[in-house]
Amino acid sequence: MPRRIAVVIVNYRTAELALGALASLDAERTREPGLEVVIVDGGSGDGSADRLRAGLRAPRYAGWTSLLALEINGGFGWANNQAMLRLMQSGTPPDYIHLLNPDTRIEPGAVASLADALDAHRRCGAVGSLLLEPDGSPSGSAFAFITPRRELARGAKLGLADRLLRLPPYAIEQPASEVDWVTGASVMLRAEALREAGLFDTGFFLYFEEMELMARIRRAGWTIRHEPASRVVHVGGAATGINGSRPTSRRPPLPAYWYESRRRFFTLGGGRSLALASSLGWLAGHAALLARRLVGSGRDHPIVARDARRLLLHGLVPKRATPAFPRWNDPPGAPPAWMR
């Protein structure tokens, strides 16, 4: 019996890219006859749903693709949840759910390689692909969890700080192995792990939600893996304009919800004191960077305008955070917690 794999692609005003990602999945069905794809339109409001619906009428997509058009833009995690809840409550629920960004193109065998890793490691709850830049160079794919010490080093932008604080590398480039967390741009989740740990926390609008989910999956006794045999080309920031691999000098200021999501991640993981310590750590490191620039060093580390100000406004003051993730058998459609 073929393994049942569902791919979920969440679109927000990038319909052509989403159809391109779907086209790259077409050949995977020869390797995975149990593959199905759900494209979710996250309340784009720009005609994306109609364009996607028209694209899915192509004969080659008949019988294994579907569109879920949502009325509101509830965020990345919430939109994925709406598809996952329906899939997991269906009469033929998937064994594995592959979340794939619309701004991606998979290389042959990418889906099968992730499923093979889950087959081989029975206590693995999630496995992520090796992401590639459009030029073929590796992009950020697997990471260590952020901590107050790591935030201090990130604010200072000084390699010596990493060494003094004895921090392991944040971005992990290595063979297939266990890691803290992997990017949500291409990650396959074991349905059984989601039944135990829950789905995405809908208190996040965007960013940090996959890090929080994988921390929760790990606390439930599952592992997270990186699988470089699964190769996926990723054009980051297609919907948001923010690409983590872009040089700092060309990155636009981060939106307010990035800082709010960061604060929520720390608060859920360790309380308001941890969230405050992490923000103070980054600010201390940032102050050290500014001091170095005043004396003529540190000029090779560009500073994005308003980063510190936005952290002070949107991410410094600790706020109470209550977990807000649905269980697999909860009814779909409830509005995201961040809207409340």
C-alpha positions, 0 to 999 in steps of 0.5 A: 500500500503506498504511503499517504502524503499530503502536500500543503501550499499556502498562497498569499497573493503569489498565485503564479508562484504557487502553480509553479510549485505545484507543477514541480510536484507533478513528476513526484507522483510517479514515485509517490502514487499516494500523493495529494496536494492542497493549495490554500489561499489565505484570504488574498483578496486579489483574485488569487483564488480564481487564478488557482482554481482555473489552474487546477482545472488542467487535466494533469491535476485531476484527482489529486489536487484541491483548493481551499479558499479562506476568507481571511488572512489569518497568518501562515500557521493558521492557514496551514492548520485549516488544511491539516485539520481537514486532512487529519479528520478525513476518511483517509488521513495522510501519514505525512504532511509536507508543508511547502512554500509557494515560492519553491521548486522541488528537485526530483525525489525531494518529497520521497527523500523526506518520507524515506527519512520519516520511515527510517527514523520512527521517532522523528516528528518532522524533517526538513529539506536542504533549501537552495538559492536560485543560483544553487548555493545552500540557504538557511535550512536547519538551525539551533534554537535562539537563546538570550546568549545567542541574541546578545551575540546576534545584536553584537554581530561579532564572531568573537562573541559567539566564541566567548559565549561558547555558542554552537553555530546557529545555521547548520550545514551538515549531513543528515542529522538531528537538529533543533528546528528546520525551516517551514519552507519545506518540512514534512510532519508526521501526522502521529506527532501532530496528534500528540503535540498539536498543530501550529499556535495561532497566536503567531501571525507570521514568523517563529511559529515553526520554531515553536511547533518544533520545540513542542514536538521535541518536548513530546518526545519526538526528534527533528531532522535535516535531510539534505537529500531533499533539495528545494530551490527557494526564492525567499520573501516572495509574499513578505519582501523579507528574505533571511538570506539577503545581506543586511544592507539590503534588508528592509526593516522587519515588520512589527509582527516579527518582534511580537512573534519573537516575544511570544516564542520566548514567553511561551518557552520560558515566561516573560522573564526569558522574553525580557532577558532575550530582548535586553541581550540583543539591545546590549549587543546592539549597543556594543556594535554601535560603540564599535562603529563610533571608534571606527570598527564594525563598519562591515556590519550594516545596521538596518534602520529602526531595528532597535526602535521597533524592538523597543516598541513591539518586542521589549515589554513582556506580555502574558502569552497563553498557548493557542494551538488546536488539537487535530480533532478540533473543528476547523474554521475558528479564527486565529488567536492573534485576532483576539 
